[in-house]
Amino acid sequence: MSSFPEILADRYRRFKHRIFVPNADQYEELATFGQNPEVMLISCCDSRVDPETIFNAMPGELFVVRNVANLVPPYETGGKFHGVSAAIEFAVLNLRVKHVVVMGHSGCGGVKAALDQSAALQTEAMFISKWMSMLDDARLRVVAAHQTKSQEERLAALEKECVKTSIRNLRTFPFVAEREEKGKLSLHGAHFDIKKGTLSVLAHSRGEFFAL
């Protein structure tokens, strides 16, 4: 039986001493009364992009869902397991969040796999290629619109199209569309540049991202 990673055990001890103990009252309140976040954040599971760190959030402030390439699948009730859809349903209908933010990032490996279709070439990658197929239409649009651009520029463009795709798919959920139409829910897009530390947000009216 393998032992628990010592690096995690050590970091837990530091967390307990430096963060938990000074904020014990807040943790007790969260444990007693539950969570009540106003924001759901859908982010990539890339280890370099941590939503709580980027937004300087304390426990209970963000309801975070992370997956490969921060993708939201379109609404459908077939199949068996729907982790992302279940999280969206819980956040919108149970927690009654006021905002859903989809945040992409620079150098996304999942988006790169979609762009160069490398995952499809790996016979053992049966999950990633199917997951990233949600970007097939976006990939074709980006490649057609950026024929003279470098692969790096195409990747950056597809990362942002990925965010837009997830927002469009969010609107296929009836309860999301209904609450957005009533003004009870707002959908937002964002893109984080790892190297520069820049956060750009999507202006829906123009379909473009602008740095904060």
C-alpha positions as a Markdown table, in Angstrom:
| # | Residue | x | y | z |
|---|---|---|---|---|
| 1 | Met | 0.0 | 0.0 | 0.0 |
| 2 | Ser | 1.5 | 3.3 | -1.1 |
| 3 | Ser | 1.8 | 6.1 | 1.5 |
| 4 | Phe | 0.1 | 9.4 | 1.1 |
| 5 | Pro | 2.3 | 11.9 | -0.7 |
| 6 | Glu | 4.4 | 13.7 | 1.9 |
| 7 | Ile | 4.4 | 16.9 | -0.2 |
| 8 | Leu | 0.6 | 17.0 | 0.3 |
| 9 | Ala | 0.7 | 16.1 | 3.9 |
| 10 | Asp | 3.2 | 18.9 | 4.5 |
| 11 | Arg | 1.1 | 21.5 | 2.6 |
| 12 | Tyr | -2.0 | 20.4 | 4.5 |
| 13 | Arg | -0.2 | 21.1 | 7.8 |
| 14 | Arg | 0.8 | 24.5 | 6.6 |
| 15 | Phe | -2.8 | 25.2 | 5.5 |
| 16 | Lys | -4.2 | 24.1 | 8.9 |
| 17 | His | -1.7 | 26.3 | 10.8 |
| 18 | Arg | -1.6 | 29.4 | 8.5 |
| 19 | Ile | -5.1 | 29.5 | 7.0 |
| 20 | Phe | -7.6 | 27.3 | 8.8 |
| 21 | Val | -6.8 | 28.2 | 12.4 |
| 22 | Pro | -6.9 | 32.0 | 11.8 |
| 23 | Asn | -10.2 | 31.6 | 9.9 |
| 24 | Ala | -11.8 | 28.9 | 12.1 |
| 25 | Asp | -14.9 | 31.0 | 12.8 |
| 26 | Gln | -15.6 | 31.3 | 9.0 |
| 27 | Tyr | -15.1 | 27.6 | 8.4 |
| 28 | Glu | -17.4 | 26.8 | 11.3 |
| 29 | Glu | -20.1 | 29.1 | 9.8 |
| 30 | Leu | -19.7 | 27.4 | 6.4 |
| 31 | Ala | -20.0 | 24.0 | 8.0 |
| 32 | Thr | -23.1 | 25.0 | 10.0 |
| 33 | Phe | -25.0 | 27.0 | 7.5 |
| 34 | Gly | -23.7 | 25.7 | 4.2 |
| 35 | Gln | -22.5 | 27.4 | 1.1 |
| 36 | Asn | -24.1 | 30.4 | -0.6 |
| 37 | Pro | -21.8 | 31.5 | -3.5 |
| 38 | Glu | -23.0 | 34.0 | -6.0 |
| 39 | Val | -20.6 | 32.9 | -8.7 |
| 40 | Met | -20.1 | 29.5 | -10.5 |
| 41 | Leu | -16.8 | 29.3 | -12.3 |
| 42 | Ile | -16.1 | 26.7 | -15.0 |
| 43 | Ser | -12.4 | 26.4 | -15.6 |
| 44 | Cys | -9.8 | 24.1 | -17.1 |
| 45 | Cys | -8.2 | 21.5 | -14.8 |
| 46 | Asp | -4.8 | 22.7 | -15.9 |
| 47 | Ser | -2.6 | 22.9 | -12.7 |
| 48 | Arg | -1.3 | 26.3 | -13.7 |
| 49 | Val | -4.7 | 27.9 | -13.7 |
| 50 | Asp | -6.4 | 28.0 | -10.2 |
| 51 | Pro | -9.6 | 30.0 | -10.1 |
| 52 | Glu | -9.5 | 30.6 | -6.3 |
| 53 | Thr | -6.0 | 32.0 | -6.6 |
| 54 | Ile | -6.7 | 34.2 | -9.6 |
| 55 | Phe | -9.7 | 35.7 | -8.0 |
| 56 | Asn | -8.3 | 35.8 | -4.5 |
| 57 | Ala | -11.3 | 33.9 | -3.2 |
| 58 | Met | -11.9 | 32.5 | 0.2 |
| 59 | Pro | -13.8 | 29.2 | 0.8 |
| 60 | Gly | -17.5 | 29.5 | 0.1 |
| 61 | Glu | -17.1 | 32.3 | -2.4 |
| 62 | Leu | -16.8 | 30.4 | -5.7 |
| 63 | Phe | -18.6 | 27.2 | -6.9 |
| 64 | Val | -15.9 | 25.8 | -9.1 |
| 65 | Val | -16.1 | 23.1 | -11.8 |
| 66 | Arg | -12.9 | 22.1 | -13.6 |
| 67 | Asn | -12.5 | 19.9 | -16.6 |
| 68 | Val | -10.4 | 19.5 | -19.7 |
| 69 | Ala | -10.5 | 22.8 | -21.7 |
| 70 | Asn | -13.3 | 24.4 | -19.6 |
| 71 | Leu | -16.0 | 22.9 | -21.8 |
| 72 | Val | -19.7 | 22.8 | -21.2 |
| 73 | Pro | -21.5 | 20.1 | -23.2 |
| 74 | Pro | -24.8 | 20.9 | -24.8 |
| 75 | Tyr | -28.0 | 20.0 | -22.9 |
| 76 | Glu | -29.1 | 16.4 | -23.4 |
| 77 | Thr | -30.7 | 13.8 | -21.2 |
| 78 | Gly | -29.4 | 10.6 | -22.8 |
| 79 | Gly | -26.4 | 8.6 | -21.7 |
| 80 | Lys | -25.6 | 7.8 | -18.1 |
| 81 | Phe | -23.2 | 10.2 | -16.5 |
| 82 | His | -23.2 | 14.0 | -16.7 |
| 83 | Gly | -20.8 | 15.5 | -14.2 |
| 84 | Val | -20.6 | 19.0 | -15.7 |
| 85 | Ser | -24.3 | 19.2 | -16.4 |
| 86 | Ala | -25.1 | 18.0 | -12.8 |
| 87 | Ala | -22.9 | 20.7 | -11.4 |
| 88 | Ile | -24.6 | 23.4 | -13.6 |
| 89 | Glu | -28.0 | 22.2 | -12.5 |
| 90 | Phe | -27.1 | 22.3 | -8.8 |
| 91 | Ala | -25.5 | 25.7 | -9.0 |
| 92 | Val | -28.3 | 27.3 | -10.9 |
| 93 | Leu | -31.4 | 25.6 | -9.4 |
| 94 | Asn | -30.2 | 24.8 | -5.8 |
| 95 | Leu | -27.5 | 27.4 | -5.0 |
| 96 | Arg | -29.2 | 30.1 | -7.2 |
| 97 | Val | -25.9 | 31.6 | -8.3 |
| 98 | Lys | -26.2 | 35.0 | -10.0 |
| 99 | His | -23.2 | 34.6 | -12.4 |
| 100 | Val | -21.7 | 31.7 | -14.4 |
| 101 | Val | -18.2 | 32.5 | -15.6 |
| 102 | Val | -16.4 | 30.3 | -18.2 |
| 103 | Met | -12.7 | 30.9 | -18.0 |
| 104 | Gly | -10.2 | 29.6 | -20.6 |
| 105 | His | -6.4 | 30.1 | -20.5 |
| 106 | Ser | -3.3 | 30.4 | -22.7 |
| 107 | Gly | -1.4 | 27.3 | -23.8 |
| 108 | Cys | -4.4 | 25.0 | -23.1 |
| 109 | Gly | -3.4 | 21.4 | -23.9 |
| 110 | Gly | -6.9 | 20.3 | -24.6 |
| 111 | Val | -7.6 | 23.1 | -27.1 |
| 112 | Lys | -4.2 | 22.3 | -28.7 |
| 113 | Ala | -5.3 | 18.7 | -29.1 |
| 114 | Ala | -8.5 | 19.9 | -30.8 |
| 115 | Leu | -6.6 | 22.3 | -33.1 |
| 116 | Asp | -4.0 | 19.8 | -34.4 |
| 117 | Gln | -6.3 | 16.8 | -33.8 |
| 118 | Ser | -3.4 | 15.0 | -32.0 |
| 119 | Ala | -5.6 | 13.2 | -29.5 |
| 120 | Ala | -7.4 | 11.5 | -32.4 |
| 121 | Leu | -4.1 | 10.1 | -33.6 |
| 122 | Gln | -3.5 | 8.3 | -30.2 |
| 123 | Thr | -5.3 | 5.0 | -30.2 |
| 124 | Glu | -5.4 | 4.9 | -26.4 |
| 125 | Ala | -6.9 | 8.4 | -26.1 |
| 126 | Met | -10.5 | 7.3 | -26.3 |
| 127 | Phe | -11.9 | 9.9 | -23.9 |
| 128 | Ile | -10.0 | 13.1 | -24.8 |
| 129 | Ser | -10.7 | 13.1 | -28.6 |
| 130 | Lys | -14.4 | 12.5 | -28.0 |
| 131 | Trp | -14.6 | 15.3 | -25.4 |
| 132 | Met | -12.7 | 17.7 | -27.6 |
| 133 | Ser | -14.9 | 17.0 | -30.6 |
| 134 | Met | -17.2 | 19.6 | -29.1 |
| 135 | Leu | -14.8 | 22.1 | -30.7 |
| 136 | Asp | -14.9 | 20.6 | -34.2 |
| 137 | Asp | -17.0 | 23.5 | -35.6 |
| 138 | Ala | -15.0 | 26.1 | -33.8 |
| 139 | Arg | -11.8 | 24.6 | -35.1 |
| 140 | Leu | -13.0 | 24.8 | -38.7 |
| 141 | Arg | -14.0 | 28.5 | -38.2 |
| 142 | Val | -10.7 | 29.4 | -36.7 |
| 143 | Val | -8.6 | 27.6 | -39.3 |
| 144 | Ala | -10.6 | 29.3 | -42.1 |
| 145 | Ala | -10.4 | 32.7 | -40.6 |
| 146 | His | -6.7 | 32.6 | -39.7 |
| 147 | Gln | -5.1 | 30.9 | -42.7 |
| 148 | Thr | -2.1 | 33.2 | -42.7 |
| 149 | Lys | -1.6 | 33.2 | -39.0 |
| 150 | Ser | 0.9 | 31.1 | -37.0 |
| 151 | Gln | -0.2 | 28.0 | -35.1 |
| 152 | Glu | 0.3 | 29.9 | -31.8 |
| 153 | Glu | -2.1 | 32.6 | -33.0 |
| 154 | Arg | -4.6 | 30.0 | -34.1 |
| 155 | Leu | -4.4 | 28.3 | -30.7 |
| 156 | Ala | -5.1 | 31.6 | -28.9 |
| 157 | Ala | -8.1 | 32.2 | -31.2 |
| 158 | Leu | -9.5 | 28.7 | -30.6 |
| 159 | Glu | -9.0 | 29.1 | -26.8 |
| 160 | Lys | -11.4 | 32.1 | -26.9 |
| 161 | Glu | -13.8 | 30.3 | -29.3 |
| 162 | Cys | -13.8 | 27.5 | -26.8 |
| 163 | Val | -15.1 | 29.9 | -24.2 |
| 164 | Lys | -17.8 | 31.1 | -26.6 |
| 165 | Thr | -18.8 | 27.6 | -27.4 |
| 166 | Ser | -19.3 | 26.7 | -23.7 |
| 167 | Ile | -21.4 | 29.8 | -23.2 |
| 168 | Arg | -23.6 | 28.9 | -26.3 |
| 169 | Asn | -24.0 | 25.4 | -24.8 |
| 170 | Leu | -24.9 | 26.8 | -21.4 |
| 171 | Arg | -27.9 | 28.5 | -23.1 |
| 172 | Thr | -29.2 | 25.2 | -24.4 |
| 173 | Phe | -30.0 | 24.3 | -20.7 |
| 174 | Pro | -33.7 | 25.3 | -20.3 |
| 175 | Phe | -33.3 | 26.5 | -16.7 |
| 176 | Val | -30.2 | 28.5 | -17.6 |
| 177 | Ala | -31.9 | 30.2 | -20.6 |
| 178 | Glu | -35.0 | 30.9 | -18.5 |
| 179 | Arg | -33.1 | 32.5 | -15.6 |
| 180 | Glu | -30.9 | 34.5 | -18.0 |
| 181 | Glu | -34.0 | 35.8 | -19.8 |
| 182 | Lys | -35.6 | 36.9 | -16.5 |
| 183 | Gly | -32.4 | 38.7 | -15.5 |
| 184 | Lys | -31.7 | 36.4 | -12.6 |
| 185 | Leu | -28.5 | 34.9 | -14.1 |
| 186 | Ser | -25.6 | 36.4 | -16.1 |
| 187 | Leu | -23.2 | 34.4 | -18.3 |
| 188 | His | -19.6 | 35.6 | -18.7 |
| 189 | Gly | -16.5 | 34.6 | -20.6 |
| 190 | Ala | -12.9 | 35.1 | -19.6 |
| 191 | His | -9.4 | 34.2 | -20.7 |
| 192 | Phe | -6.3 | 34.1 | -18.5 |
| 193 | Asp | -2.8 | 34.6 | -19.9 |
| 194 | Ile | -0.5 | 32.5 | -17.7 |
| 195 | Lys | 2.7 | 34.2 | -18.8 |
| 196 | Lys | 1.4 | 37.8 | -18.5 |
| 197 | Gly | -1.1 | 37.3 | -15.6 |
| 198 | Thr | -3.7 | 39.2 | -17.8 |
| 199 | Leu | -7.4 | 38.4 | -17.5 |
| 200 | Ser | -9.5 | 39.3 | -20.5 |
| 201 | Val | -13.3 | 39.3 | -20.4 |
| 202 | Leu | -15.8 | 38.7 | -23.2 |
| 203 | Ala | -17.9 | 41.6 | -24.4 |
| 204 | His | -21.0 | 39.8 | -25.7 |
| 205 | Ser | -22.1 | 42.7 | -27.8 |
| 206 | Arg | -18.9 | 42.7 | -29.9 |
| 207 | Gly | -17.9 | 39.1 | -29.4 |
| 208 | Glu | -14.4 | 40.2 | -28.4 |
| 209 | Phe | -12.2 | 39.9 | -25.3 |
| 210 | Phe | -10.8 | 42.9 | -23.6 |
| 211 | Ala | -8.2 | 43.0 | -20.8 |
| 212 | Leu | -9.2 | 44.2 | -17.4 |
